[in-house]
Amino acid sequence: MATLIGAGHDRAIWRDYLELTKPKVVVLMLITSLVGMFLATRAGVPWTVLVFGNLGIALCAGGAAAVNHVVDRRIDALMARTHKRPLAEGRVSPAAALVFALFLAVAGLALLLAFTNPLAAWLTLASLLGYAVIYTGFLKRATPQNIVIGGLAGAAPPLLGWVAVTGHVSAEPLLLVLIIFAWTPPHFWALAIHRKEEYAKADIPMLPVTHGEHYTKVHILLYTFALLAVSLMPYVIHMSGLLYLGCAVVLGARFLQWAWVLYRGSKPHAAINTFKYSIWYLLLLFIALLVDHYLLLNL
């Protein structure tokens, strides 16, 4: 394994392989997975599931990200945001990256099978294949709705965390998936507007490239309204309490404000600022879910 990886390029170091896993994205995914785990039970999550379940999910997500680097290496070399990635600059070879991805995926699935349950493992595998094969290999280049259709794979972590603890699927984790599914288009399309010229240069049919910025801004606004409505559902079905409801309203109102500012074009750099806020929105929303859950347990 080490020989194969090391053969990618003499200058490849451990940081290059870490970068292949998209660690910042994986950390955000793990936060939502952790929330799924803790919301699934009132008795506490067994430490083996907590540690090895999340490690398994992280390894599989990292493997999918590495495949994304391989498939997108030509595109990455053309874009300012990604041109210094390991494969784009030739620091890691495609073959070495694929071996690394396979190792991460197999190790992750082995941990999930050993310490959680088969359903969690197979759902994680489906999520991995959805992102690495269906989205990256096909949808990204096939349709401007790529991020909407492919967003389902990225929305899976809270469901994976829930199933790792309970061994079954229920309405609550599917609602968490729906929240992330609704969040993905306004999150990613804001970045796509900011990087519109680069996507056009790379011949990627992102919505701002194929339908224009105004059309995209309208859809960002509409999806943000839908996200606000969906984010209130945990309170409606008594999955959470007033603390979460208040946080969801405040965070959602701020997201709507940014979407409106972007639509009106009233501030410079509104697209990238909307994108940055969207990351904080999802992080804080899921933290609010978790805090509210334990507050309800202690009432």
FIMARRO-506766 format. One line per 10 residues: number of its first residue (from 1); their letters; for each residue x, y, z of C-alpha. Coordinates in steps of 0.001 Angstrom, whole numbers. Each point is the difference from the previous one (the first is absolute). Last residue first. Example, Ala and Ser with C-alpha at 12.3 -4.5 7.8 and 13.67 -1.06 7.14 Angstrom:
<sites>
2) sa) 13670,-1060,7140  -1370,-3440,660
</sites>
This chain:
<sites>
299) lnlllyhdvl) -36650,18918,31664  3428,-1644,-309  -742,-1938,-3185  -1484,3120,-1594  3247,1900,593  1915,-2907,-1485  -1972,181,-3231  107,3820,-89  3794,-76,134  137,-2510,-2867
289) laifllllyw) -2473,1791,-2235  1737,3325,679  3323,-1573,-1019  -1698,-1129,-3198  -1183,3524,-784  3363,1512,951  1949,-2137,-2493  -2572,392,-2761  -124,3776,329  3767,360,366
279) isykftniaa) 449,-1674,-3389  -2787,2093,-1542  1689,3165,1262  3060,-701,-2114  -2073,-583,-3148  -2033,3148,584  3254,1922,444  1318,-1477,-3258  -3102,1122,-1881  -361,3406,1671
269) hpksgrylvw) 3533,1042,-1004  -1197,3570,-565  -3345,950,1548  -3348,973,-1529  -176,-2741,-2624  -3728,-323,690  62,-3799,-136  3210,-207,2056  -1440,2334,2631  -3161,-2111,19
259) awqlfraglv) 1987,-3235,441  1988,1652,2806  -3198,1057,1749  -1493,-3445,-511  3041,-1533,1705  -440,2457,2884  -3660,-954,315  979,-3684,-18  2498,463,2834  -2513,1938,2093
249) vacglyllgs) -2919,-2360,-695  2070,-3158,479  1506,1343,3235  -3424,810,1435  -1397,-3395,-991  3032,-1784,1444  -492,1624,3375  -3768,-507,-177  166,-3780,-221  1149,-2815,-2251
239) mhivypmlsv) -1325,-3224,-1557  -3517,1144,786  -1160,-474,-3626  -426,3768,-457  3278,762,1779  1995,-2245,-2338  -2002,1541,-2888  1303,3541,435  3098,-657,-2150  -2258,-1099,-2878
229) allaftylli) -1700,3408,-161  3298,1896,176  1493,-2270,-2651  -2944,615,-2336  479,3753,358  3708,-505,-687  -857,-2108,-3046  -2101,2838,-1418  2719,2606,601  2711,-2168,-1557
219) hvktyheght) -2349,-655,-2909  -479,3712,-646  3768,526,259  598,-2736,-2579  -2393,1544,-2507  1663,3384,503  3489,-1464,-386  -515,-1640,-3372  -1636,-3217,-1168  2878,-2213,-1187
209) vplmpidaka) 2964,1599,1789  -1869,1083,3140  -1531,-3527,233  3287,-1906,-209  618,-1691,-3329  3735,-709,439  2017,1016,-3071  3175,732,2015  40,3573,-1287  -3700,355,849
199) yeekrhiala) 644,-1324,3500  2822,2526,383  -2156,2874,-1224  -2790,-843,2450  2201,-259,3088  -1978,2446,2181  -3253,-1148,-1592  991,-3638,618  789,792,3641  -3540,1310,485
189) wfhpptwafi) -1245,-3029,-1939  1684,-2291,2543  -1692,1234,3163  -3325,875,-1631  -110,-3511,-1548  1278,-1974,3049  -2323,1306,2724  -3109,-1827,-1255  1858,-3349,23  1534,855,3375
179) ilvlllpeas) -3452,525,1500  -1401,-3047,-1803  2711,-2203,1495  -981,1221,3469  -3615,-873,-854  1139,-3474,-1062  1679,-294,3410  -3351,626,1725  -2214,-2144,-2234  1644,-3331,783
169) vhgtvavwgl) 2763,-2239,-1370  1283,-2962,2022  3120,-1279,1771  -444,2384,2914  3482,1418,615  1619,-292,-3441  -3428,807,-1483  -17,3436,1648  3576,779,-1043  -657,-1075,-3574
159) lppaagalgg) -3194,2058,-113  1898,3039,1289  2688,-655,-2660  -2324,-358,-3066  -308,3561,-1328  3122,-237,-2156  -1474,-2923,-1908  -3306,1837,-473  1797,3013,-1437  582,-1846,-3278
149) ivinqptark) -3453,850,-1297  72,3635,1093  3727,495,-695  -283,-1337,-3519  -3078,2052,-939  2131,1765,-2621  213,-3408,-1729  2493,-2488,-1430  3478,1014,1174  -608,-141,3741
139) lfgtyivayg) -2573,-2774,-459  2372,-2637,-1391  3259,-879,1722  -154,2407,2925  -3708,-397,788  -625,-3677,-879  3446,-1430,721  1671,1727,2950  -3065,1568,1607  -2576,-2746,-461
129) llsaltlwaa) 2613,-2718,413  1006,1332,3423  -3643,481,1036  -822,-3559,-1037  3023,-1261,1947  -1168,1933,3051  -3461,-1520,-370  1619,-3420,-240  2059,495,3166  -2847,1463,2048
119) lpntfallla) -2253,-2895,-1063  2691,-2559,876  324,1122,3634  2323,2037,2248  3423,-1157,1223  1229,-2675,-2414  -2036,873,-3086  674,3714,440  3707,-591,590  276,-2219,-3097
109) lgavalflaf) -1867,2604,-2072  2482,2678,1009  3035,-2179,-670  -1330,-983,-3432  -780,3632,-893  3317,1358,1252  2038,-2686,-1827  -1969,537,-3201  592,3753,154  3744,-479,563
99) vlaaapsvrg) 196,-2397,-2953  -1911,2558,-2070  2353,2811,1067  3062,-2075,-881  -1402,-744,-3457  -917,3662,-613  3572,1082,864  706,2281,2957  2099,3193,-176  -1196,575,-3558
89) ealprkhtra) -1214,3562,509  -3648,-829,-693  408,-3284,1856  1160,1638,3240  -2380,2992,-90  1618,3301,-931  -2401,755,-2855  -3057,-294,2238  -1349,3464,772  1678,1596,-3038
79) mladirrdvv) -1662,-2457,-2379  1578,-1556,-3095  2103,-2668,1760  -3054,-1081,2005  -1928,-741,-3183  2711,-2344,-1265  313,-1675,3431  -3755,-444,381  -170,-3803,-256  3038,-535,2226
69) hnvaaaggac) -905,2623,2597  -3564,-1372,192  1437,-3473,605  1893,1471,2962  -3227,1544,1315  -1750,-3377,-130  2839,-1537,2017  -170,2817,2538  -3733,-571,411  646,-3709,541
59) laiglngfvl) 2699,762,2568  -2223,2512,1803  -2950,-2425,170  2266,-2700,1441  1512,2430,2505  -3488,1081,1004  -1019,-3590,674  3329,-808,1626  -168,2727,2614  -3702,403,783
49) vtwpvgarta) -871,-3626,-729  2766,-1240,2304  -902,2607,2609  -3584,-1199,247  -2324,2987,-666  -2000,1197,2993  -3327,-1224,1346  -2333,2508,-1605  823,-1175,-3499  -113,1020,-3641
39) lfmgvlstil) 649,3698,623  3539,-795,1126  839,-1984,-3122  -1559,2456,-2459  1842,2849,1718  3245,-1900,-406  -705,-524,-3709  -716,3716,-437  3320,839,1669  1690,-2702,-2045
29) mlvvvkpktl) -1168,1579,-3258  1421,3366,1059  3316,-1693,809  -41,-1848,-3342  -386,3282,-1912  2971,1500,1825  2036,-3188,-525  -365,-128,-3811  1371,-3585,-101  2547,812,-2724
19) elydrwiard) 1405,2715,2264  1066,-2666,2502  1812,-1783,-2819  1855,3189,-889  754,695,3659  1596,-3457,309  2582,883,-2575  182,-276,-3790  3249,1471,-1340  1309,-3264,-1424
9) hgagiltam) -3274,-622,-1811  -2614,-2734,-75  2461,-2784,882  -405,751,3685  -3584,-1159,-139  863,-3312,-1635  2928,-602,2325  -2052,870,3090  -2699,-2474,-1043
</sites>
